[in-house]
Amino acid sequence: MNNNVYILDDRAILYINGDDSKNFLQNLISNDINKVSDNSSCFASLFTPQGKFLYELIIVKHKLGFFIDCEKSQSEEIFKQLNLYKLRSKVEILNLSNEFVVASFGLEKYLNIEGAKDIPGFTLRYREDPIILDPRNKNLGARMIINLEKLYLSLKKLGLKNDKIDNYYAQSHKLGIVPKDLNKLKDKLFGIECNYEELNGIDFKKGCYVGQENTARIKLKNKLSKRLLPIELVDGNLSEGEKIYNNDVEIGRVLIDKEYPFAIIKFNDKNFEKDKIYETNNGKLKIFIPHWLKL
């Protein structure tokens, strides 16, 4: 059994509580806050009014409020955005990133914890701290939100050994789920183009939320023609924003160009072919379709 654990020090924890916290989140996020309980957490996103991607979140019930697990590089913007929508709502928004940390470990190890269930988003408590089977895809394993003071004692009791965070990034990229650099996607593609429906991040049955109208229209009118897909550099180098070609025909554009790159791809275009090597102005690359994404 793999006993590795990754301390995700690139994640931040916000906390939302107050009498209106549930309704407040329900009117903003792409998922249904009613899915979140002591035993269930959810993945969601915040969109622009036009339905463009802004931020992604994992939402976990904690005491009388909700933990918001988000990328640290986006956390200050998310904090400000939530406060902009707060208005007269009876809601308190706190940044607890100096008190709590996120740690991730494998599915097999998680399933050996008493009370664990093989259901994405299922949440249990270990020494009062939530452990969540990743709601996006269970193959990303489980994540624990834990007070820093208790971190290493809990990891020791669970028999977990610290591993390099880069190995977690590589695993996430291979699975086809963006592990970092989410700011490079901001306002550049529709939320539904981020595959959030397949990653359990959009609920098409809930009521209105910011960006809901365009998101629903793209879905209902079958207008989804582009998707965010992982890419791998074969030769040369990648640059953010550069176009991807098949025989001089543009079929996509690089959005994340670092170690774990992603591109927005016209997957319905007749010039898109699986298992082909594509070209940019400065290199060659492959495009991968994750196994959970049926194209």
Beta strands, then each sheet from edge to edge (+ up, - down):
strand 1: 4-7
strand 2: 11-17
strand 3: 42-47
strand 4: 53-62
strand 5: 65-71
strand 6: 92-95
strand 7: 100-105
strand 8: 123-126
strand 9: 129-133
strand 10: 142-147
strand 11: 161-163
strand 12: 227-236
strand 13: 243-246
strand 14: 249-256
strand 15: 262-265
strand 16: 277-279
strand 17: 283-287
sheet 1: 8+ 9- 10+ 7- 1+ 11+
sheet 2: 3+ 4- 5+ 2- 6+
sheet 3: 13+ 14- 15+ 12- 17+ 16-
end
